[in-house]
Amino acid sequence: MFVHPATVRHRSGARNFVEVAGVLIHVRTMTIGATILTVMIAALTASGCGAGDGSSSSPSSPPILSDTTGDAPFYLESVSVRVAESFPVQLFLDVAGSTPTPCHSVAYAVEKEDARIDVTITSQSAGQSCTQVLDPRQFVVPLGPSDLPVTVDVNEGEYTETVRP
């Protein structure tokens, strides 16, 4: 059943307002098409990341979790090993890729053994409803001091590089 905007009453008693996701929208001066479009945009905007209980969280800066692996993939786009000119030599992994949603956190674990460094990069779900869209991320994984040569392996062979002196 469609209610004409001129007869809409908000629960506070104010006429000609519709509440969508906590936002009051004045509908008296809008056409029916504009009213429907405004309500749809407000609903889509409110359905981004959130716990589903009306609370919101900032999808722009989920934490990067170190020394752990997540429950979802991280889609690698580029990886490069950076060698800091220091003594002892410090290595860093510059990573670009995407998480499955803006609400996922990046998770990584680093294991060192002899002349090899294994890095596992995944993502961790926040356990909340979220817009299903790949979210590009760039970050640095500190690999720590290392003797050269060393082979850096990311995600079991997805990227491998041997760093030489």
DSSP file (Angstrom, degrees, kcal/mol; ACC not computed):
  #  RESIDUE AA STRUCTURE BP1 BP2  ACC     N-H-->O    O-->H-N    N-H-->O    O-->H-N    TCO  KAPPA ALPHA  PHI   PSI    X-CA   Y-CA   Z-CA
    1    1 A M              0   0    0      0, 0.0     2,-0.4     0, 0.0     0, 0.0   0.000 360.0 360.0 360.0 131.1    0.0    0.0    0.0
    2    2 A F        -     0   0    0      0, 0.0     2,-0.5     0, 0.0     0, 0.0  -0.819 360.0-153.1 -97.9 132.0    1.4    3.4   -1.0
    3    3 A V        -     0   0    0     -2,-0.4     5,-0.1     2,-0.0     0, 0.0  -0.918  24.4-118.8-103.8 124.4    0.8    6.4    1.3
    4    4 A H    >   -     0   0    0     -2,-0.5     3,-2.3     1,-0.1     4,-0.4  -0.374  22.7-123.1 -61.2 136.3    0.8    9.7   -0.4
    5    5 A P  G >  S+     0   0    0      0, 0.0     3,-1.1     0, 0.0    11,-0.2   0.782 108.1  64.5 -54.7 -30.1    3.6   11.9    1.0
    6    6 A A  G 3  S+     0   0    0      1,-0.2    10,-0.1    21,-0.1    22,-0.1   0.714 106.0  44.4 -68.2 -17.7    1.2   14.7    2.0
    7    7 A T  G <  S+     0   0    0     -3,-2.3    -1,-0.2     8,-0.1     2,-0.2   0.401  84.7 119.5-106.1   2.3   -0.4   12.3    4.5
    8    8 A V    <   -     0   0    0     -3,-1.1     8,-2.9    -4,-0.4     2,-0.4  -0.468  42.1-168.4 -72.1 136.2    2.8   10.8    6.0
    9    9 A R  B     -A   15   0A   0      6,-0.2     6,-0.2    -2,-0.2     2,-0.1  -0.993  15.5-136.5-125.4 131.0    3.3   11.4    9.7
   10   10 A H    >   -     0   0    0      4,-2.9     3,-2.6    -2,-0.4     8,-0.1  -0.467  33.5-106.5 -75.8 156.9    6.5   10.7   11.6
   11   11 A R  T 3  S+     0   0    0      1,-0.3    -1,-0.1     2,-0.1    -2,-0.0   0.711 120.5  63.1 -60.7 -19.2    6.1    8.9   14.9
   12   12 A S  T 3  S-     0   0    0      2,-0.1    -1,-0.3     1,-0.0     3,-0.1   0.574 121.7-107.1 -79.8  -8.2    6.9   12.3   16.6
   13   13 A G  S <  S+     0   0    0     -3,-2.6     2,-0.2     1,-0.4    -2,-0.1   0.286  74.2 139.5 101.0 -10.4    3.8   13.7   15.1
   14   14 A A    >   -     0   0    0     -5,-0.1    -4,-2.9     1,-0.1     3,-0.5  -0.475  48.9-128.5 -69.5 136.9    5.5   15.9   12.5
   15   15 A R  B 3  S+A    9   0A   0     -6,-0.2    -6,-0.2     1,-0.2    13,-0.1  -0.531  79.0  18.4 -85.7 153.0    3.8   15.9    9.2
   16   16 A N  T 3  S+     0   0    0     -8,-2.9    11,-2.6     1,-0.2    12,-0.8   0.747  92.6 117.9  66.1  28.8    5.4   15.2    5.8
   17   17 A F  E <   -B   26   0B   0     -3,-0.5     2,-0.4    -9,-0.3     9,-0.2  -0.974  43.0-165.1-125.0 142.4    8.5   13.5    7.1
   18   18 A V  E     -B   25   0B   0      7,-2.3     7,-3.0    -2,-0.4     2,-0.6  -0.984  14.3-142.1-122.2 136.7    9.7    9.9    6.6
   19   19 A E  E     +B   24   0B   0     -2,-0.4     2,-0.4     5,-0.2     5,-0.2  -0.888  22.1 174.9-102.0 124.5   12.4    8.4    8.7
   20   20 A V  E >  S-B   23   0B   0      3,-2.5     3,-1.8    -2,-0.6    -2,-0.0  -0.984  72.8 -20.4-128.9 119.3   14.9    6.1    7.0
   21   21 A A  T 3  S-     0   0    0     -2,-0.4    -1,-0.1     1,-0.3     3,-0.1   0.868 129.1 -49.1  52.6  41.5   17.8    4.6    8.9
   22   22 A G  T 3  S+     0   0    0      1,-0.2     2,-0.5     0, 0.0    -1,-0.3   0.525 114.7 116.2  80.5   5.6   17.5    7.4   11.5
   23   23 A V  E <   -B   20   0B   0     -3,-1.8    -3,-2.5     2,-0.0     2,-0.5  -0.931  59.2-139.4-112.0 127.5   17.4   10.2    9.0
   24   24 A L  E     -B   19   0B   0     -2,-0.5     2,-0.5    -5,-0.2    -5,-0.2  -0.721  18.5-164.8 -84.4 129.3   14.3   12.4    8.7
   25   25 A I  E     -B   18   0B   0     -7,-3.0    -7,-2.3    -2,-0.5     2,-0.6  -0.967  16.0-137.2-118.7 125.5   13.4   13.2    5.1
   26   26 A H  E     +B   17   0B   0     -2,-0.5    -9,-0.2    -9,-0.2   -10,-0.1  -0.712  27.3 173.5 -81.1 120.5   10.9   16.0    4.3
   27   27 A V    >   +     0   0    0    -11,-2.6     3,-0.9    -2,-0.6   -10,-0.1   0.484  50.1  91.5-110.3  -4.1    8.7   14.6    1.5
   28   28 A R  T 3  S+     0   0    0    -12,-0.8    -1,-0.1     1,-0.3   -22,-0.1   0.892  94.5  38.7 -61.9 -41.1    6.0   17.3    1.0
   29   29 A T  T 3  S+     0   0    0    -13,-0.2     2,-0.3   -24,-0.1    -1,-0.3   0.450 101.6  92.7 -92.0   1.5    7.8   19.2   -1.7
   30   30 A M  S <  S-     0   0    0     -3,-0.9     2,-0.1     1,-0.1    -3,-0.0  -0.647  75.6-120.4 -94.7 150.8    9.2   16.1   -3.5
   31   31 A T     >  -     0   0    0     -2,-0.3     4,-2.4     1,-0.1     5,-0.2  -0.388  34.8-105.3 -74.8 166.4    7.6   14.3   -6.3
   32   32 A I  H  > S+     0   0    0      1,-0.2     4,-2.5     2,-0.2     5,-0.2   0.916 122.0  50.7 -61.3 -43.2    6.8   10.6   -5.7
   33   33 A G  H  > S+     0   0    0      1,-0.2     4,-2.4     2,-0.2    -1,-0.2   0.908 111.4  47.2 -61.4 -43.1    9.8    9.6   -7.9
   34   34 A A  H  > S+     0   0    0      2,-0.2     4,-2.5     1,-0.2    -1,-0.2   0.873 111.1  52.6 -67.0 -36.7   12.2   11.8   -6.0
   35   35 A T  H  X S+     0   0    0     -4,-2.4     4,-2.4     2,-0.2    -2,-0.2   0.938 111.0  46.0 -63.2 -47.4   10.8   10.6   -2.7
   36   36 A I  H  X S+     0   0    0     -4,-2.5     4,-2.3     1,-0.2    -2,-0.2   0.916 113.8  49.1 -62.9 -43.5   11.4    6.9   -3.7
   37   37 A L  H  X S+     0   0    0     -4,-2.4     4,-2.5     2,-0.2    -2,-0.2   0.913 111.4  49.1 -62.4 -43.8   14.9    7.7   -4.9
   38   38 A T  H  X S+     0   0    0     -4,-2.5     4,-2.4     1,-0.2    -2,-0.2   0.908 111.8  48.7 -63.0 -42.8   15.8    9.6   -1.8
   39   39 A V  H  X S+     0   0    0     -4,-2.4     4,-2.2     2,-0.2    -1,-0.2   0.901 112.1  49.4 -64.8 -40.9   14.6    6.8    0.5
   40   40 A M  H  X S+     0   0    0     -4,-2.3     4,-2.5     2,-0.2    -2,-0.2   0.915 111.6  48.1 -65.5 -42.6   16.5    4.2   -1.6
   41   41 A I  H  X S+     0   0    0     -4,-2.5     4,-2.4     2,-0.2    -2,-0.2   0.919 112.4  49.0 -64.3 -43.4   19.7    6.2   -1.4
   42   42 A A  H  X S+     0   0    0     -4,-2.4     4,-1.9     1,-0.2    -1,-0.2   0.900 112.3  48.6 -63.2 -40.5   19.4    6.7    2.3
   43   43 A A  H  X S+     0   0    0     -4,-2.2     4,-0.8     2,-0.2    -2,-0.2   0.909 112.7  47.3 -67.2 -41.9   18.7    3.0    2.8
   44   44 A L  H >< S+     0   0    0     -4,-2.5     3,-0.5     1,-0.2    -2,-0.2   0.889 111.3  51.4 -66.9 -38.9   21.7    2.0    0.7
   45   45 A T  H >< S+     0   0    0     -4,-2.4     3,-1.0     1,-0.2    -1,-0.2   0.893 110.4  49.0 -63.5 -39.9   24.0    4.4    2.5
   46   46 A A  H 3< S+     0   0    0     -4,-1.9    -1,-0.2     1,-0.2    -2,-0.2   0.647 100.0  67.7 -75.2 -14.5   22.9    3.1    5.9
   47   47 A S  T << S+     0   0    0     -4,-0.8    -1,-0.2    -3,-0.5     3,-0.2   0.261  75.5 101.5 -93.4  14.5   23.5   -0.5    4.8
   48   48 A G  S <  S-     0   0    0     -3,-1.0     2,-0.4     1,-0.2    -2,-0.1   0.659  92.3 -20.8 -64.3-127.1   27.3   -0.3    4.6
   49   49 A C  S    S+     0   0    0      8,-0.2     8,-0.9    81,-0.2     2,-0.3  -0.714  85.8 126.8 -86.5 134.7   29.3   -1.7    7.5
   50   50 A G  B     -CD  56 129C   0     79,-1.7    79,-0.6    -2,-0.4     6,-0.2  -0.945  68.2-107.1-175.2 162.4   27.4   -2.0   10.7
   51   51 A A        -     0   0    0      4,-0.6     5,-0.1    -2,-0.3    79,-0.1   0.479  58.6-111.9 -79.7  -1.0   26.6   -4.5   13.3
   52   52 A G  S    S+     0   0    0      3,-0.5    -1,-0.1    77,-0.1     4,-0.1   0.456 101.6  92.0  86.2  -0.4   23.1   -4.7   12.1
   53   53 A D  S    S-     0   0    0      2,-0.2     3,-0.1     0, 0.0    -1,-0.0   0.138 113.4 -89.3-112.7  18.9   21.7   -3.1   15.2
   54   54 A G  S    S+     0   0    0      1,-0.4     2,-0.1    -8,-0.1     0, 0.0   0.214  93.8 119.9  93.9 -15.5   21.8    0.5   14.0
   55   55 A S        -     0   0    0      1,-0.0    -4,-0.6     0, 0.0    -3,-0.5  -0.462  49.8-150.7 -79.0 157.7   25.4    1.1   15.2
   56   56 A S  B     -C   50   0C   0     -6,-0.2     2,-0.3    -2,-0.1    -6,-0.2  -0.899   9.4-163.1-126.7 157.9   28.0    2.0   12.6
   57   57 A S        -     0   0    0     -8,-0.9    -8,-0.2    -2,-0.3     3,-0.0  -0.919  32.5-101.8-133.2 162.2   31.7    1.5   12.3
   58   58 A S    >   -     0   0    0     -2,-0.3     3,-0.9     1,-0.2    -8,-0.1  -0.750  26.9-172.0 -88.9 111.9   34.3    3.1   10.1
   59   59 A P  T 3  S+     0   0    0      0, 0.0    -1,-0.2     0, 0.0    45,-0.1   0.573  73.6  79.0 -77.4  -5.4   35.1    0.8    7.2
   60   60 A S  T 3  S+     0   0    0      1,-0.2    43,-0.0    43,-0.0    -2,-0.0   0.684 102.9  26.7 -78.1 -16.6   38.0    3.1    6.2
   61   61 A S    <   +     0   0    0     -3,-0.9    -1,-0.2    41,-0.0    -3,-0.1  -0.264  66.5 166.7-145.9  57.6   40.4    1.9    8.7
   62   62 A P        -     0   0    0      0, 0.0    44,-0.2     0, 0.0    42,-0.1  -0.424  48.7 -96.9 -64.5 151.3   40.0   -1.6   10.0
   63   63 A P        -     0   0    0      0, 0.0    43,-0.6     0, 0.0     2,-0.6  -0.253  25.1-122.9 -70.4 157.0   43.1   -2.7   11.9
   64   64 A I  E     -e  106   0D   0     41,-0.2     2,-0.6    -3,-0.1    43,-0.2  -0.907  27.7-145.9 -96.4 123.3   45.9   -4.8   10.4
   65   65 A L  E     -e  107   0D   0     41,-3.6    43,-2.4    -2,-0.6     3,-0.4  -0.805  13.8-160.9 -97.0 120.7   46.3   -7.9   12.5
   66   66 A S  E     +e  108   0D   0     -2,-0.6    43,-0.2     1,-0.2     3,-0.1  -0.648  66.3  21.0-100.0 158.9   49.8   -9.2   12.9
   67   67 A D  S    S+     0   0    0     41,-0.7     2,-0.3    -2,-0.2    42,-0.3   0.830 108.0  84.5  57.6  38.0   51.0  -12.7   13.9
   68   68 A T        -     0   0    0     40,-2.0     2,-0.4    -3,-0.4    54,-0.2  -0.979  67.5-130.6-155.7 163.7   47.7  -14.3   13.0
   69   69 A T        -     0   0    0     -2,-0.3    39,-0.1    -3,-0.1     2,-0.1  -0.938  24.6-138.5-119.7 148.5   45.8  -15.8   10.0
   70   70 A G        -     0   0    0     -2,-0.4    54,-0.3    37,-0.3    36,-0.0  -0.225  19.7-113.9 -96.8-174.1   42.2  -14.8    9.1
   71   71 A D  S    S+     0   0    0     52,-0.4    53,-0.2     2,-0.1    -1,-0.0   0.306  93.4  50.2-103.4   5.9   39.2  -16.8    7.9
   72   72 A A  E    S-F  123   0D   0     51,-2.4    51,-2.9    53,-0.0    -2,-0.2  -0.933  87.6 -94.2-141.2 161.7   39.0  -15.2    4.4
   73   73 A P  E     -F  122   0D   0      0, 0.0     2,-0.4     0, 0.0    49,-0.2  -0.299  19.9-143.9 -75.4 161.0   41.3  -14.6    1.5
   74   74 A F        -     0   0    0     47,-0.5     2,-0.9    25,-0.1    25,-0.2  -1.000  20.4-136.0-118.5 125.9   43.3  -11.5    0.7
   75   75 A Y  E     -J   98   0E   0     23,-2.8    23,-2.0    -2,-0.4     2,-0.2  -0.725  19.7-146.3 -90.3 103.7   43.6  -10.9   -3.0
   76   76 A L  E     +J   97   0E   0     -2,-0.9    21,-0.3    21,-0.2     3,-0.1  -0.450  28.3 167.1 -71.3 136.0   47.2  -10.0   -3.8
   77   77 A E  E     -     0   0E   0     19,-3.0     2,-0.3     1,-0.4    20,-0.2   0.689  69.8  -0.7-111.4 -44.7   47.8   -7.5   -6.7
   78   78 A S  E     -J   96   0E   0     18,-2.1    18,-2.5     2,-0.0    -1,-0.4  -0.996  57.2-177.6-150.0 147.2   51.5   -6.6   -6.1
   79   79 A V  E     +J   95   0E   0     -2,-0.3     2,-0.3    16,-0.2    16,-0.2  -0.997   6.8 173.1-141.5 137.6   54.2   -7.6   -3.7
   80   80 A S  E     -J   94   0E   0     14,-1.9    14,-3.0    -2,-0.3     2,-0.5  -0.993  27.1-130.4-147.1 144.5   57.7   -6.3   -3.4
   81   81 A V  E     -J   93   0E   0     -2,-0.3     2,-0.5    12,-0.2    12,-0.2  -0.799  21.7-159.4 -93.7 130.2   60.5   -6.8   -0.9
   82   82 A R  E     -J   92   0E   0     10,-3.5    10,-2.4    -2,-0.5     2,-0.6  -0.936   3.5-152.1-112.4 131.8   62.3   -3.7    0.3
   83   83 A V  E     -J   91   0E   0     -2,-0.5     2,-0.4     8,-0.2     8,-0.2  -0.905   9.8-145.0-105.1 120.3   65.7   -3.8    1.8
   84   84 A A  E     -J   90   0E   0      6,-3.0     2,-1.9    -2,-0.6     6,-0.9  -0.676  20.6-122.1 -83.1 136.2   66.6   -1.1    4.3
   85   85 A E  S    S+     0   0    0     -2,-0.4     2,-0.3     4,-0.1     4,-0.1  -0.577  71.9 110.6 -80.4  85.7   70.2    0.0    4.2
   86   86 A S  S    S-     0   0    0     -2,-1.9     4,-0.1     4,-0.1    -2,-0.0  -0.897  70.6 -83.3-145.4 171.5   71.0   -0.8    7.8
   87   87 A F  S    S+     0   0    0     -2,-0.3     2,-0.2     1,-0.1    -2,-0.0  -0.980 118.5  30.4-128.2 121.8   73.1   -3.2    9.8
   88   88 A P  S    S-     0   0    0      0, 0.0    -1,-0.1     0, 0.0     2,-0.1   0.610 114.0-107.8 -68.9 163.3   71.8   -5.7   10.3
   89   89 A V        -     0   0    0     57,-0.3    57,-2.1    -2,-0.2     2,-0.4  -0.381  33.3-152.8 -63.1 131.1   69.8   -5.7    7.1
   90   90 A Q  E     -JK  84 145E   0     -6,-0.9    -6,-3.0    55,-0.2     2,-0.4  -0.898   6.4-155.2-107.5 137.1   66.1   -5.1    7.7
   91   91 A L  E     -JK  83 144E   0     53,-2.2    52,-2.4    -2,-0.4    53,-1.1  -0.887  10.0-175.1-114.2 144.5   63.5   -6.4    5.2
   92   92 A F  E     -JK  82 142E   0    -10,-2.4   -10,-3.5    -2,-0.4     2,-0.6  -0.981  18.0-141.0-133.9 146.7   60.0   -5.1    4.5
   93   93 A L  E     -JK  81 141E   0     48,-2.6    48,-2.7    -2,-0.3     2,-0.6  -0.941  11.5-154.8-111.1 114.4   57.2   -6.4    2.3
   94   94 A D  E     -JK  80 140E   0    -14,-3.0   -14,-1.9    -2,-0.6     2,-0.4  -0.801  21.7-172.1 -89.3 121.3   55.2   -3.8    0.4
   95   95 A V  E     +JK  79 139E   0     44,-2.8    44,-2.2    -2,-0.6     2,-0.4  -0.928  18.1 179.6-123.4 138.1   51.8   -5.3   -0.3
   96   96 A A  E     +JK  78 138E   0    -18,-2.5   -19,-3.0    -2,-0.4   -18,-2.1  -0.997  33.1 103.6-131.4 138.8   48.8   -4.1   -2.4
   97   97 A G  E     -JK  76 137E   0     40,-2.3    40,-3.5    -2,-0.4     2,-0.3  -0.936  55.9 -84.3 179.2-159.2   45.6   -6.1   -2.8
   98   98 A S  E     -JK  75 136E   0    -23,-2.0   -23,-2.8    -2,-0.3    36,-0.1  -0.987  16.3-141.5-140.0 145.8   42.0   -6.3   -1.7
   99   99 A T  E     - K   0 135E   0     36,-2.1    36,-2.3    -2,-0.3   -25,-0.1  -0.673  36.4-110.3 -94.3 159.9   39.9   -7.7    1.1
  100  100 A P  S    S+     0   0    0      0, 0.0    33,-0.2     0, 0.0    -1,-0.1   0.820  97.5   5.2 -61.7 -31.6   36.5   -9.2    0.3
  101  101 A T  S >  S-     0   0    0     31,-0.2     3,-1.2    34,-0.1    34,-0.2  -0.941  77.6-107.0-144.3 164.7   34.6   -6.4    2.0
  102  102 A P  T 3  S+     0   0    0      0, 0.0    30,-0.1     0, 0.0    32,-0.1   0.700 116.9  60.8 -65.5 -17.9   35.5   -3.0    3.6
  103  103 A C  T 3  S+     0   0    0     28,-0.3     2,-0.2    25,-0.1   -43,-0.0   0.560  83.0  99.7 -88.2  -8.3   34.7   -4.5    7.0
  104  104 A H    <   -     0   0    0     -3,-1.2     2,-0.3    21,-0.1    21,-0.2  -0.543  64.6-141.7 -78.5 143.2   37.5   -7.2    6.7
  105  105 A S  E     - G   0 124D   0     19,-2.5    19,-3.0    -2,-0.2     2,-0.3  -0.771  20.4-114.1 -97.5 149.0   40.8   -6.6    8.5
  106  106 A V  E     -eG  64 123D   0    -43,-0.6   -41,-3.6    -2,-0.3     2,-0.4  -0.660  34.3-168.9 -79.2 137.8   44.1   -7.7    6.9
  107  107 A A  E     +eG  65 122D   0     15,-2.6    15,-3.0    -2,-0.3     2,-0.3  -0.991   7.9 174.7-129.0 139.1   45.8  -10.5    8.9
  108  108 A Y  E     -eG  66 121D   0    -43,-2.4   -40,-2.0    -2,-0.4   -41,-0.7  -0.990  14.9-164.7-143.7 153.8   49.4  -11.7    8.4
  109  109 A A  E     - G   0 120D   0     11,-1.9    11,-2.5    -2,-0.3     2,-0.5  -0.997   8.7-156.8-136.3 140.5   51.8  -14.1    9.9
  110  110 A V  E     - G   0 119D   0     -2,-0.4     2,-0.4     9,-0.2     9,-0.2  -0.972   8.2-174.9-121.3 128.2   55.6  -14.3    9.3
  111  111 A E  E     - G   0 118D   0      7,-2.9     7,-3.0    -2,-0.5     2,-0.4  -0.990   7.3-160.6-124.0 128.7   57.7  -17.4    9.9
  112  112 A K  E     + G   0 117D   0     -2,-0.4     2,-0.3     5,-0.2     5,-0.2  -0.897  15.8 166.2-110.4 136.1   61.5  -17.4    9.6
  113  113 A E  E >   - G   0 116D   0      3,-2.8     3,-1.3    -2,-0.4     2,-0.1  -0.875  60.2 -57.9-149.8 115.5   63.5  -20.6    9.1
  114  114 A D  T 3  S-     0   0    0     -2,-0.3    -1,-0.1     1,-0.3     0, 0.0  -0.295 122.4 -10.3  51.6-119.8   67.2  -20.5    8.0
  115  115 A A  T 3  S+     0   0    0     -3,-0.1    36,-2.3    35,-0.1     2,-0.4  -0.125 122.8  85.3-100.2  35.9   67.4  -18.7    4.7
  116  116 A R  E <   -hG 151 113D   0     -3,-1.3    -3,-2.8    34,-0.2     2,-0.5  -0.999  52.8-166.1-141.5 139.1   63.6  -18.6    4.1
  117  117 A I  E     -hG 152 112D   0     34,-3.0    36,-2.9    -2,-0.4     2,-0.5  -0.980  11.0-162.5-124.8 117.9   60.8  -16.3    5.2
  118  118 A D  E     -hG 153 111D   0     -7,-3.0    -7,-2.9    -2,-0.5     2,-0.5  -0.882   7.1-171.1-101.8 126.8   57.3  -17.5    4.8
  119  119 A V  E     -hG 154 110D   0     34,-3.2    36,-2.9    -2,-0.5     2,-0.5  -0.969   7.2-164.3-119.9 129.6   54.5  -14.9    4.9
  120  120 A T  E     - G   0 109D   0    -11,-2.5   -11,-1.9    -2,-0.5     2,-0.5  -0.966   7.5-171.3-113.2 122.0   50.8  -15.8    5.0
  121  121 A I  E     + G   0 108D   0     -2,-0.5   -47,-0.5   -13,-0.2   -13,-0.2  -0.962  21.3 142.1-117.4 121.6   48.4  -12.9    4.2
  122  122 A T  E     -FG  73 107D   0    -15,-3.0   -15,-2.6    -2,-0.5     2,-0.3  -0.642  40.9-113.7-134.8-168.6   44.7  -13.4    4.7
  123  123 A S  E     -FG  72 106D   0    -51,-2.9   -51,-2.4   -17,-0.3     2,-0.5  -0.970  16.3-138.4-135.6 156.0   41.8  -11.3    5.9
  124  124 A Q  E     - G   0 105D   0    -19,-3.0   -19,-2.5    -2,-0.3     2,-0.1  -0.954  18.0-128.5-119.1 125.9   39.6  -11.6    9.0
  125  125 A S        -     0   0    0     -2,-0.5   -21,-0.1   -21,-0.2   -54,-0.0  -0.411   7.6-142.7 -68.8 145.4   35.8  -11.0    8.9
  126  126 A A        -     0   0    0      2,-0.2    -1,-0.1    -2,-0.1     3,-0.1   0.507  37.4-120.0 -86.6  -5.1   34.4   -8.6   11.4
  127  127 A G  S    S+     0   0    0      1,-0.3     2,-0.3     0, 0.0    -2,-0.0   0.807  77.7 103.4  73.0  29.0   31.4  -10.8   11.9
  128  128 A Q  S    S-     0   0    0    -25,-0.0    -1,-0.3   -76,-0.0    -2,-0.2  -0.909  81.0 -87.4-136.8 163.5   28.9   -8.1   10.8
  129  129 A S  B     +D   50   0C   0    -79,-0.6   -79,-1.7    -2,-0.3     2,-0.3  -0.488  54.6 168.7 -72.8 144.3   26.9   -7.3    7.7
  130  130 A C        -     0   0    0    -81,-0.2   -81,-0.2    -2,-0.2   -82,-0.1  -0.992  42.9 -83.4-155.4 154.2   28.8   -5.3    5.2
  131  131 A T        -     0   0    0     -2,-0.3     2,-1.5     1,-0.1   -28,-0.3  -0.418  45.0-126.3 -59.7 130.1   28.6   -4.1    1.6
  132  132 A Q        +     0   0    0    -31,-0.1     2,-0.3    -2,-0.1   -31,-0.2  -0.631  64.9 117.8 -86.8  86.6   29.9   -6.9   -0.7
  133  133 A V  S    S-     0   0    0     -2,-1.5   -34,-0.1   -33,-0.2     2,-0.1  -0.987  70.2-101.5-149.9 138.9   32.6   -5.1   -2.6
  134  134 A L        -     0   0    0     -2,-0.3   -33,-0.1   -33,-0.1    -2,-0.0  -0.372  34.1-150.8 -61.8 138.1   36.4   -5.6   -2.9
  135  135 A D  E     -K   99   0E   0    -36,-2.3   -36,-2.1   -34,-0.2   -34,-0.1  -0.935  10.6-134.6-117.3 110.1   38.2   -3.1   -0.8
  136  136 A P  E     -K   98   0E   0      0, 0.0     2,-0.3     0, 0.0   -38,-0.3  -0.355  27.9-177.9 -65.8 139.2   41.7   -2.1   -2.0
  137  137 A R  E     -K   97   0E   0    -40,-3.5   -40,-2.3    -2,-0.1     2,-0.4  -0.984  17.5-167.9-137.5 147.8   44.5   -2.0    0.6
  138  138 A Q  E     +K   96   0E   0     -2,-0.3     2,-0.3   -42,-0.2   -42,-0.2  -0.998  25.9 146.4-132.1 133.7   48.2   -1.1    0.7
  139  139 A F  E     -K   95   0E   0    -44,-2.2   -44,-2.8    -2,-0.4     2,-0.4  -0.962  40.0-116.6-158.2 170.8   50.3   -1.9    3.7
  140  140 A V  E     -K   94   0E   0     -2,-0.3   -46,-0.2   -46,-0.2    -2,-0.0  -0.961  14.6-156.0-120.2 132.4   53.8   -2.9    4.8
  141  141 A V  E     -K   93   0E   0    -48,-2.7   -48,-2.6    -2,-0.4     2,-0.5  -0.938  18.5-137.6-105.5 116.5   54.7   -6.1    6.6
  142  142 A P  E     -K   92   0E   0      0, 0.0   -50,-0.2     0, 0.0   -32,-0.0  -0.626  19.9-176.6 -74.6 124.0   57.9   -5.8    8.6
  143  143 A L  E     -     0   0E   0    -52,-2.4   -51,-0.2    -2,-0.5   -53,-0.0   0.579  31.8-143.6 -95.6 -12.8   60.0   -8.9    8.0
  144  144 A G  E     -K   91   0E   0    -53,-1.1   -53,-2.2     2,-0.0    -1,-0.2  -0.245  42.9 -18.8  83.6-171.3   62.7   -7.9   10.5
  145  145 A P  E     +K   90   0E   0      0, 0.0     2,-0.3     0, 0.0   -55,-0.2  -0.395  67.2 172.9 -72.5 148.2   66.5   -8.4   10.3
  146  146 A S        -     0   0    0    -57,-2.1     2,-0.3    -2,-0.1   -57,-0.3  -0.992  33.2-122.0-155.8 146.4   67.8  -11.1    8.0
  147  147 A D        -     0   0    0     -2,-0.3   -57,-0.0     2,-0.1     0, 0.0  -0.715  52.7 -91.0 -84.1 140.4   71.1  -12.5    6.6
  148  148 A L  S    S+     0   0    0     -2,-0.3    16,-0.2     2,-0.0     2,-0.1  -0.765 100.1  49.3-100.6 148.6   71.3  -12.4    2.9
  149  149 A P  S    S+     0   0    0      0, 0.0     2,-0.3     0, 0.0    15,-0.2   0.534  75.6 157.1 -76.6 154.2   70.6  -14.2    0.6
  150  150 A V  E     - I   0 163D   0     13,-1.9    13,-3.3    -2,-0.1     2,-0.5  -0.994  35.8-135.1-144.3 143.9   67.1  -15.1    1.8
  151  151 A T  E     -hI 116 162D   0    -36,-2.3   -34,-3.0    -2,-0.3     2,-0.6  -0.893  15.2-157.2-103.1 126.7   64.0  -16.3    0.0
  152  152 A V  E     -hI 117 161D   0      9,-3.5     9,-2.3    -2,-0.5     2,-0.5  -0.912  10.2-172.0-105.1 122.8   60.7  -14.6    0.7
  153  153 A D  E     -hI 118 160D   0    -36,-2.9   -34,-3.2    -2,-0.6     2,-0.5  -0.965   4.6-161.5-118.7 127.4   57.6  -16.7    0.0
  154  154 A V  E  >> -hI 119 159D   0      5,-3.3     5,-1.5    -2,-0.5     4,-1.2  -0.931  69.5 -11.5-113.5 129.0   54.1  -15.2    0.2
  155  155 A N  T >45S-     0   0    0    -36,-2.9     3,-0.7    -2,-0.5    -1,-0.2   0.909 124.5 -55.9  51.1  53.5   50.9  -17.4    0.5
  156  156 A E  T 345S-     0   0    0    -37,-0.3    -1,-0.2     1,-0.2     4,-0.1   0.884 119.2 -27.3  51.9  51.4   52.6  -20.7   -0.3
  157  157 A G  T 345S+     0   0    0      2,-0.4    -1,-0.2    -3,-0.2     3,-0.2   0.402 100.0 118.7  98.7  -1.5   54.2  -19.7   -3.7
  158  158 A E  T <<5S+     0   0    0     -4,-1.2     2,-0.3    -3,-0.7    -3,-0.2   0.856  95.4   9.4 -63.6 -31.7   51.8  -17.0   -4.9
  159  159 A Y  E   <S+I  154   0D   0     -5,-1.5    -5,-3.3   -81,-0.0    -2,-0.4  -0.965  75.1 175.4-146.3 130.1   54.8  -14.7   -4.8
  160  160 A T  E     +I  153   0D   0     -2,-0.3     2,-0.3    -7,-0.2    -7,-0.2  -0.999   2.3 169.2-138.3 135.5   58.4  -15.8   -4.3
  161  161 A E  E     -I  152   0D   0     -9,-2.3    -9,-3.5    -2,-0.4     2,-0.6  -0.991  23.9-145.3-145.9 137.5   61.6  -13.7   -4.4
  162  162 A T  E     -I  151   0D   0     -2,-0.3     2,-0.6   -11,-0.3   -11,-0.3  -0.913  17.4-151.8-102.0 123.3   65.2  -14.4   -3.4
  163  163 A V  E     -I  150   0D   0    -13,-3.3   -13,-1.9    -2,-0.6    -2,-0.0  -0.838  15.3-169.4 -97.9 124.6   66.9  -11.3   -2.0
  164  164 A R              0   0    0     -2,-0.6   -16,-0.0   -15,-0.2    -2,-0.0  -0.765 360.0 360.0-112.9 157.1   70.7  -11.3   -2.6
  165  165 A P              0   0    0      0, 0.0    -1,-0.1     0, 0.0    -2,-0.0   0.513 360.0 360.0 -66.2 360.0   73.4   -9.0   -1.2
